[in-house]
Each structure stands twice: as C-alpha cells, then as structure tokens.
Amino acid sequence: MKIKLLFLFLPLFLVAQNQQKSLTKKMTKEISVNYVLHLPDGYKNSKQNWPLIVFLHGSGERGNDLSKVSIHGPLKYLNEGNKLNAIILAPQCPDKETWENDVLYTLIKEIVFKQKVDITRIYLTGLSMGGYGTWNLAIENPELFAAVVPICAPVMYNFPRKVSSLKNKPVWVFHGGKDEVVPVSNSQKMVDALKNAGGNPKFTIYPDAGHDSWSIPYSDPDFYKWMLSQQQDLK
C-alpha cells in the first residue's frame, strides 16, 4: 500500500482543512483511489474522537479530478457555508471503474487508524452508483457503520437476499418517484426485504423527483442531525 500527497484545487476556504491523498491497493489488478479528507473546525487541537461520514459519489464524478467529489453531497454542503462537526471522507472512483468493497474497506480502516475517529459513529452514504456502493459495502461489513443512507441506488439481484445483515442498523433510503435512470422499484425491493428481515428502515420518496433525489437530503441540516445522532453500542 502506498500513500502520497496530491495538490489539487479545492475552494479556498476548504484548503486549510482538507487533505487530498491517494491509496493504492494491489488486488487482481492495481487500483489507485484518490480522496478528499475534510477535517472539521477544532480538529487539530482537539483530543476527542470525531464522527466520520463516508460519501460515495455517482458515475458522473469518476476520474482524476478531485474537485468533482464536492459537486454533490456533504462537501457541497460545506462549500455553501454550512458546518458539520465530523470528518468527511470522499473517495473518487477511477474512470471506467465501479466501487470496490476491498478498496473502500481498506481506505476506511486506514483513516480510522491514522485519524481521530469515533468508531461508534461511522456513517456511509452515496448516490446512484455510490448508492449501489453503499448497499454493497454495508451489507458485507455491517459492523463498521452506525447508519447507512443509500440514495437512488441500483441494486444487484442478490442484494435483497443479503440485506438482512443490516436489520439492526438505522437505514434511510431516498428515491425519486419519476426516476427513469434507476427506477424506484430498486429501492422498494431493498426496503421491503429489510422490513421482512426484521429491520425498520426509513424510506423517503420524492413523488415529482427524477434521478436527482439527493439534492434535498444533502442540503438539509436535519438530515445530518439525524445521521450524526446514530451511534453503535460496541460493548
């Protein structure tokens, strides 16, 4: 594994707090993932551990331009002048690739090891392709996350059969009722399967929204308040 610093442009007020880095993982092929790590106000001189929000972008933000990971999601929320008392990890999926569980798991563990992370308050969210990555990673590694939020996510055929691993987790699913890119039936299947397994997911459908069902929750302070209020009991 190799970590190297990258010096890429981000909006000026975030530059002092954000780190832009890269993780390279050797699998059957070598995959290098660049990422932005936002550290909240007061982090440097604090002795406390902080919540960690992991954000997975959609297919349109793939590539090697790290500024794209702030087009949507928590970093956009910060760019608009809001504050979050949390570390934000926003990796960038390489061009023509999809989210790899092994790579994401390794990256999160790396951040937990090197930063002041409250391991009882790690949150995973993503939109579209990132929503798929959210379901996939959370289903396989439920012990990592205090809450899971997939938005307008396409799902694999076997996801509903495996989603029972999240039955005891706070899960909030979002989708647009008029989504022609990823039909809302994808999320409905997951919510139904999770309920049948004994879970109690929240499900928000925006009746008039198309594929963009992420702008509303990611710009809503109450969304982050709900997320950051979730905590695992690891005893």
Residue pairs with C-beta under 8 A, 6 or more apart in sequence:
1 23
1 24
1 25
1 26
1 106
1 110
2 22
2 23
2 24
3 21
3 22
3 23
3 110
4 21
4 22
5 19
5 20
5 21
6 20
6 21
6 22
6 34
6 66
7 20
8 20
8 34
8 65
8 66
8 67
9 67
10 18
10 20
10 36
10 66
10 67
10 70
11 70
11 79
14 38
14 70
14 75
14 78
14 79
17 38
17 39
17 40
17 41
17 43
18 36
18 37
18 38
18 39
19 36
19 37
19 39
20 34
20 35
20 36
20 37
20 66
21 34
21 35
21 37
22 32
22 33
22 34
22 35
23 32
23 33
23 35
23 103
23 106
23 107
23 110
24 30
24 31
24 32
24 33
25 31
25 32
25 33
25 102
25 103
25 106
27 100
27 102
27 103
31 94
31 97
31 100
31 103
32 94
33 91
33 92
33 93
33 94
33 103
33 107
34 64
34 66
34 91
34 92
35 66
35 69
35 89
35 90
35 91
35 92
35 107
36 66
36 69
36 70
36 75
36 88
36 89
36 90
36 92
37 87
37 88
37 89
37 90
37 111
37 115
38 74
38 75
38 78
38 87
38 88
38 89
38 90
39 87
39 115
40 50
40 83
40 84
40 85
40 86
40 87
41 83
41 85
43 50
43 87
43 116
46 116
47 116
48 116
48 118
49 116
49 117
49 118
49 119
50 85
50 86
50 87
50 115
50 116
50 117
50 118
51 85
51 86
51 87
51 117
51 118
51 121
51 122
51 123
51 228
52 86
52 87
52 88
52 89
52 108
52 111
52 112
52 115
52 117
52 118
52 121
52 122
52 123
53 74
53 84
53 86
53 87
53 88
53 89
53 123
53 125
53 227
54 89
54 90
54 91
54 104
54 108
54 122
54 123
54 124
54 125
55 69
55 73
55 74
55 75
55 88
55 89
55 90
55 125
55 126
55 130
56 91
56 93
56 99
56 104
56 124
56 125
56 126
56 127
56 129
56 130
56 131
56 133
56 134
57 68
57 69
57 71
57 72
57 73
57 90
57 92
57 93
57 126
57 127
57 129
57 130
58 72
58 126
58 127
58 128
58 129
58 130
58 131
59 93
59 128
59 129
60 68
61 68
61 69
61 71
61 72
61 92
61 93
62 68
62 92
62 93
62 94
62 95
62 96
62 97
63 92
63 94
63 95
64 92
64 94
64 95
65 92
66 92
68 92
69 75
69 90
69 91
69 92
70 76
70 78
70 79
70 90
72 127
72 214
72 215
72 218
73 90
73 125
73 127
73 214
73 218
74 84
74 88
74 90
74 125
74 218
74 224
75 88
75 90
76 218
76 219
77 84
77 218
77 219
77 224
78 84
78 88
80 219
82 221
84 224
84 228
85 228
86 224
86 228
87 111
87 115
87 116
87 117
89 107
89 108
89 111
91 104
91 107
93 99
93 129
93 133
98 129
98 132
98 133
99 126
99 129
99 130
99 132
99 133
99 136
99 137
101 136
101 137
101 140
101 141
104 133
104 137
105 137
105 141
105 144
108 122
108 144
111 117
112 119
112 122
119 232
119 234
120 146
120 231
120 232
120 233
120 234
121 146
121 228
121 230
121 231
121 232
122 144
122 145
122 146
123 145
123 146
123 147
123 148
123 149
123 227
123 228
123 230
124 134
124 137
124 138
124 144
124 145
124 147
124 148
124 149
125 134
125 148
125 149
125 150
125 151
125 227
126 132
126 133
126 134
126 149
126 150
126 151
126 153
127 151
127 152
127 153
127 213
127 214
128 151
128 152
128 153
128 154
128 181
128 182
128 211
128 214
129 154
130 151
130 153
131 150
131 151
131 152
131 153
131 154
132 150
132 153
132 154
132 155
132 156
134 148
134 149
134 150
134 151
134 153
135 148
135 150
135 153
135 155
135 159
135 163
135 190
136 156
136 159
138 144
138 145
138 148
138 165
138 166
138 169
139 159
139 162
139 163
139 165
139 166
140 165
142 165
142 166
142 169
145 169
145 232
146 169
146 170
146 230
146 231
146 232
147 169
147 170
147 171
147 172
147 227
147 230
148 166
148 169
148 170
148 171
148 172
149 171
149 172
149 173
149 174
149 217
149 227
150 171
150 173
150 174
150 187
150 190
151 173
151 174
151 175
151 213
151 214
151 217
152 174
152 175
152 176
152 179
152 181
152 182
152 187
152 211
152 212
152 213
152 214
153 173
153 175
153 182
153 186
153 187
153 190
154 182
154 186
155 186
155 187
155 189
155 190
159 189
159 190
159 193
160 189
160 190
160 192
160 193
161 193
163 190
163 193
163 194
163 197
163 199
164 193
164 194
164 197
164 198
164 199
166 194
166 199
167 194
167 197
167 198
167 199
168 199
169 199
170 202
170 230
171 194
171 199
171 201
171 202
172 201
172 202
172 203
172 204
172 226
172 227
173 187
173 190
173 191
173 201
173 202
173 203
173 204
174 187
174 204
174 205
174 206
174 213
174 214
174 216
174 217
175 182
175 184
175 186
175 187
175 188
175 203
175 204
175 205
175 206
175 213
176 184
176 205
176 206
176 208
176 209
176 210
176 211
176 212
176 213
177 184
177 205
177 206
177 207
177 208
177 209
178 207
178 208
178 209
178 210
179 209
179 210
179 211
179 213
180 210
180 211
181 210
181 211
182 211
184 205
187 203
187 205
188 203
190 201
191 201
191 203
194 201
195 201
204 217
206 213
206 216
209 216
217 223
